[in-house]
Amino acid sequence: MSKTLSIDGMGCDGCEDIVESALSDVSGVSDVDADHEAGEATIEGDADTEELLRSVELAGYSAESADV
């Protein structure tokens, strides 16, 4: 299952790495692709959305679900 998060504050490739690392540590995540230009991260797996949001916020960014 794929989920997309809108992430505010990513400004460079290094920010993408930080967000990808934080999201990869969440249980149930099988793959992550963050894009600072789009301000989004796409997550593959069955991780809980609230846990994903919390991990991004703990990494220093604000996030919300972009899924409808």
C-alpha positions in Angstrom: 0.0 0.0 0.0 1.3 3.4 -0.9 0.9 6.6 1.2 1.9 10.2 0.4 2.8 12.8 2.9 3.0 16.6 2.3 6.2 17.7 4.1 7.0 21.4 4.8 10.6 22.5 5.3 12.6 20.2 3.0 14.9 22.5 1.1 17.6 20.3 -0.3 18.8 16.7 -1.0 20.1 16.5 2.6 16.6 17.2 3.9 15.3 14.3 1.7 17.9 12.0 3.2 16.8 13.0 6.8 13.1 12.4 6.0 13.8 9.2 4.2 15.8 7.9 7.1 13.2 8.9 9.7 10.4 7.2 7.7 12.4 4.1 7.0 12.7 3.5 10.7 8.9 3.2 11.1 7.7 -0.4 11.4 5.9 -1.6 8.3 7.8 0.7 5.8 9.3 -1.2 2.9 10.4 1.8 0.7 10.5 5.6 0.9 11.0 8.3 -1.8 11.2 11.9 -0.6 11.2 14.8 -3.1 12.1 18.3 -1.7 11.0 20.1 -4.8 7.5 18.6 -4.7 7.4 18.8 -0.8 6.3 15.2 -0.6 7.3 11.7 0.5 5.8 8.5 -0.9 5.9 5.5 1.4 5.4 1.9 0.5 4.2 -0.6 3.1 1.6 -0.9 5.8 2.8 1.6 8.4 0.4 3.6 10.4 -0.1 7.1 9.1 0.1 8.7 12.5 3.4 7.0 13.2 4.7 8.3 9.9 3.7 11.8 10.6 5.2 11.6 14.1 8.5 10.4 12.7 8.7 13.3 10.3 7.9 15.8 13.0 10.6 14.3 15.3 13.0 14.8 12.5 12.2 18.5 12.5 9.7 18.9 9.7 5.9 19.4 9.6 3.8 16.9 7.7 0.3 15.9 6.9 -1.3 13.2 4.9 -1.7 14.0 1.2 -3.9 11.0 0.5 -7.6 11.6 -0.1 
